């Protein structure tokens, strides 16, 4: 009985169908991050609002999407909404919408935590300089908050790369789904899914390297005193 097919295993690394699935996974990750970040920032501003109703709307949204499984959310969007009279979305549209709505709830908490880490004195200083509230937020608060946000945000992207595999449940042909289809056609379960796992590992490893460079860039302190300390440490 054949246990392992080395030729098949190495062949899957050059399989166009599987590699296209990896590109779909990257596309889903990128689009989810963009739309999720925009919605997450909106939710963050709502949470930081002085209006109680606006705050409660954001809190309820975050509570619902963080408290229910992404798998259930995708099924409701893809199969449940048409039953309620909404226009049926395509598989791609449903996957992008579900992933973005879910990710926004988590990103909003990451953004809020980073913004709140900046002391009130920084905001007071921006007003003393004559900056409007919005100017102070984008010019003073956000640049400092990014140094706290980026490490956690980077880890969220790493998780999102793998979370996109859940979209396979609604027949989204990303990497995992295409691996399942190949397995059903060729009956090489272990070979196919080992390659799928290695491709996921490759993508997350590349992102880890990118994340470290971004963290190093935004983690730099500023000013001559810091430069002197860095020079001393190098010696």
LINDAMO-V73004 format. One record per residue. RES is the residue in one small letter. PHI is phi as a letter, one per 20 degrees, with the letter a starting at -180 (none if undefined). Layout:
BEGIN
RES & PHI
RES & PHI
END
This chain:
BEGIN
x & none
x & f
x & d
x & b
x & d
x & f
x & f
x & f
x & g
x & f
x & f
x & f
x & f
x & d
x & f
x & g
x & f
x & f
x & f
x & f
x & f
x & f
x & f
x & f
x & f
x & f
x & f
x & f
x & f
x & f
x & f
x & f
x & f
x & f
x & f
x & f
x & f
x & f
x & f
x & f
x & f
x & f
x & f
x & f
x & f
x & f
x & f
x & e
x & f
x & e
x & e
x & f
x & f
x & f
x & g
x & f
x & f
x & f
x & f
x & f
x & g
x & f
x & f
x & f
x & f
x & e
x & e
x & c
x & f
x & g
x & g
x & f
x & f
x & f
x & f
x & f
x & f
x & f
x & d
x & e
x & f
x & f
x & f
x & e
x & n
x & f
x & f
x & f
x & e
x & f
x & f
x & f
x & f
x & f
x & f
x & f
x & f
x & f
x & f
x & f
x & f
x & f
x & f
x & g
x & f
x & f
x & f
x & f
x & f
x & f
x & f
x & f
x & f
x & f
x & f
x & f
x & f
x & e
x & f
x & f
x & g
x & f
x & f
x & f
x & f
x & f
x & f
x & f
x & e
x & n
x & f
x & f
x & g
x & f
x & f
x & f
x & f
x & e
x & e
x & d
x & f
x & f
x & g
x & f
x & f
x & g
x & f
x & e
x & f
x & g
x & g
x & f
x & f
x & f
x & f
x & f
x & f
x & g
x & f
x & f
x & g
x & e
x & f
x & g
x & f
x & f
x & f
x & f
x & f
x & d
x & m
x & f
x & e
x & e
x & f
x & f
x & f
x & f
x & f
x & f
x & f
x & f
x & f
x & f
x & e
x & d
x & l
x & d
x & f
x & f
x & f
x & f
x & f
x & f
x & f
x & g
x & f
x & f
x & f
x & f
x & f
x & f
x & f
x & f
x & f
x & f
x & f
x & g
x & f
x & f
x & f
x & f
x & f
x & f
x & f
x & f
x & f
x & e
x & e
x & f
x & e
x & d
x & o
x & f
x & f
x & f
x & f
x & f
x & f
x & f
x & f
x & f
x & f
x & f
x & e
END
